[in-house]
Amino acid sequence: MLAGIDLGGTQVRVALARSDGQLITSIKTKTRLLPTPQAMVDWAAAEIDKHRGREKVRGITIAAPGPIDLKRGVLVNPPNLPWQNVPLVAMMSQATGARVHLANDADMAGLGEFHHGAGRGTRNMVYITWSTGVGGGLIFDGKLHMIIDPNGPLDNCGQRGCLEAFVGGRALEREFGRPAVELFAGAARGERNARMIVERAARHMGTALISLTNIVDPEMFVIGGGVSRSWALIQPTMLETLRSSPFIKPARRPSLRRARLGDRAGQVGAVEWARINQ
């Protein structure tokens, strides 16, 4: 049996699966109810033990926000969690007796979409998660950390001009003066200022897609995360921007799709990574 853990700033999810990767069950709780790394490990280990039946869980992957130290299995200092230098692999292995892997959450979400979601059938895909923050993965590659304006606003990571500083949920809330959910609701109603902010963010994202196309030439972009729920608002502008590049001819222009797995992408990908590495 295998398990995948998706550690997020809002929720922690645990999925159990057979050795072939077929999901059996999924459990979730709010991250704020697990205030310390040990509390999270204890909760996840208890849920795995409760639902595994008589089967032994041999492999676990923890999908966690970066930066992470893959060699040491350490969660370094995630921007959306107040934890630093946490040896998650050692802690979870001790609690469960299983072989444990630590992986980037956006990479795992991308892996889930690649194998079981919108990216099925492709060979070269870029996944972007667009929510409170912005991250992504070219399958088996690391987090996308793109600078679109070196003199731009300071990002949470300390770097100026990162894409997240322009289009991340927190940045949009600061610009709008109200929660991001109200921004997108207002844009859907046709409120001029809200619509302008959303369209500008979608244009920035489209510009990032142009850069990525010129670098990695993917077949497809898959966009996930909370902002993708407003697909009708963001997709036309992103696609228009992508098509505006004179260097990306129609024959090599990537397709643009909304993620299919929703909030399950991280845990599905984590299970898949555990299956690949069992």
N, C-alpha and C positions, 0 to 999 in steps of 0.2 A: 504494500500500500504506500501511497505517496501523499504529501501534503504541500499546499502552497499557502503562504501567509502574505497578505498585502497590507503593509504598514503605512497608513496615511495620516495626515494631520487631523482629519476629521473622524475617520473610522478605521478599525482594524478588522480584516476579514480572514477567515481560515477556511480553506477548501480541502476536502479529502477526496482521493481518487484511487481507482485501481491502478495496477502497475502499467496498464496500457494507456493511462492518462484520462480514462473516462471518469468524470466527476460523479461522486456519490452524494455528498452533502456539502453545505456551505453555512457558515455561522459568522455573525458580525457583531461588533459592539462599538460604542463610541470611544475614541481615543482618550478623551478627557477622563473617562472612568478608569484608565490605566495610567496613572500619573508618572510612573517610573518604568525604566526598561525591565526591571525584574517583575513588576506587576504584569506587564505585557507578556513576558515569557511564561510566567506562571499561568496566566489565563489561556494562552494559546496551547500550552502543553496539556492543560486540563481538558480543553475542548477536544484536542486530538485523541487523548486517552479515552474520553467519554464516547466518541463516535467511531473508534476504530474496530470495535467488536473484539474478535479473537485474532484479528490480523495484526501483524507487526508493521509499523510505519518505518520504512527503510530510508526514505529520502525526503527532505524538506527543503524548500527554497523560500527565503524571505525576500520579498520585493520591498525595497525601502528607498526613501528619497535620498539623493546624493547630497554631498559627496560621501563616497564610501571607499574603504580600503579593501579591495577584493582579496588581496593576498593574505591579509591578517583577519579578514572577516569582521571588520570593525565599521560601525556607523560613525562617521567622523563628526560632522556638525550640521545636520539638516536644518534648513532655514525655517521650516514650519513645525519643528519639534524642539523642545528645550533640552535636548540630550546631546552629549558630547563624548566622543571616543568610547562608544559602547561596544564591547566585544560580543555582538549578537550571536555569531556562529558558535562560539564556545559556550555561551549561556544556554542557547536552545539545544545544543547537542547534549549538554549535561542534563538538561531537564527531560529530554525525550529518549536519549540513547540512539538517535538517528544520525545519519550523515546529513549535514546541513550546509546549504549554499546561501550566500548573500548576493543579491543582484540589484541593479538599478530598477526602480519601479517603472519608469517610462519604458525602459528596454523590455521589461516583462509584459507590460501592456501591449507593446508593439508585437512581441512574440505571440501573445494570445490572439491578437487580430490577424497576424500572419497565418497562423495554423487553423484558427477556428472562427475567424470573423471576416471583416471586409477585405482583408488582403489575401484570402485563399485563392490559389491559382497563380499568384505572382511569384517572381523570383527575386525582385529587387524593389523593396518597399521602404518608405520612410513613414514612421508613425510620429505624430505630434500630439501631445496632450496639452490642451489649452483650457486652463481653469484659473484658480487662484494664482498659480505660477504657470510657467511654460517649460516643457521638457520634451524629450523625444528620443527616438532610437531608430537608427538604420540597423536592421536586424543583426545582432551580435556586435554592434558598435556601441559607443558610449552616448552619454547625454549630449544633446545638441546645445551648444552654448554660443549663440550667434550675436555678434556685435553689428548693429546696423547704423550706429551713430556714435563715434568715440567721444563726442562732446555732449552726448545726451544725458538723460537723468541717471542718477546713481541707482543701481539695482541692489537687491538684498544681498547679493554675493560680494558686493564691493566693486564690481566692474561697471564702468559707465557705458551706456548705450546698448545693453543687452536687450534682446527682443522682449523679455519679460517686463522690462521697465517701461515698455511702450504699450503692451497689449495684455499683460497679466491682470487678473481680476482686481488685485489691490491697486494697481496703477489706474485702472478704469474707474474704480470707486473714488479715488482721490480726485480725478478729473471731473467726475460727475457730481461729487459731493453727497452721494447716496449709495446704498448697497448695489452691487453689480446686478442682482436679480431685478431691481427696480429700473436700472439702466436698460436692460434688454426688454423688459416689459414696456417701458416707455417707447423704445425704438419700434417695437411691434405695433404700438398704437399710432405710430407716425409722429411722435414728438420730435420736433426739429433738432434740438440740441442733442438728445439721446441718439437719434439716428446718425447725426454727424459724427459723434464719438465712436459709435459702433462701426460705421463705414471706414473711418480713418484707421481703426484698429485692424479691420479686415484687410485694408490696403497694406498696412505694415506686414501683416502675416503673408499676404501675397508676395510682397517683396522678398521676404525670407524664403518663400518657396522657389522664387526665381534663382536665388543664390544657391539653394540646395540642388536644384536641377542642374545648374552649371557645374556643380562639384561632383555629384554622385549619379546623375542621370537616372533617376528611379522610374520604374513603370507607373508607380502609384504613390500618392500621398493619402494617408488615412488620418483624419483629424478626430481626436477624442477629447474627453474632458467636459466639464460643465458648459463651456461656451458652445460646444458643438450641438447642444440642445436647441440653440437658436440658429440652426442650419440655414433656414430660409433667409435670415438676415445677413449672414456672413458669406455664404457660398458664392453668390453672384459676384461680389466685389473681389473675393480672392481669385476666382476664375478669370475675371476680367483683367486683373493685374497680371496674373500668370500668362495670359494670352498676349499681353502688351509687349512682352520681351521680343525684340527682333532676332535674338539669338536662339530662341527655342521654337523651332519649326513644328508645324502640326504633327509631323511623323514621329517626333521624339518628345512631344509634350506629354507629361504624366497625366493620368486621370486623377481626379480629386473625389474622395469618398468620405462620408461620415462613418465613424467607427460603429460597429454593430453590437459589440459586447457590453457597452456602457460601463457601469461601475464594476462589472465582473472581470474586465480585461486583465487587471493586474494579477488576480488570483488564478485565472485560467493560464496565463503565461507562466506564473510561478510553478504551477503543477507541471506544465510542459517542460520547463527547465529541469525540474526534478526528474522527470521521465527520461529526458535526454542524457542526464548525468548519473543515472542509477547504475 
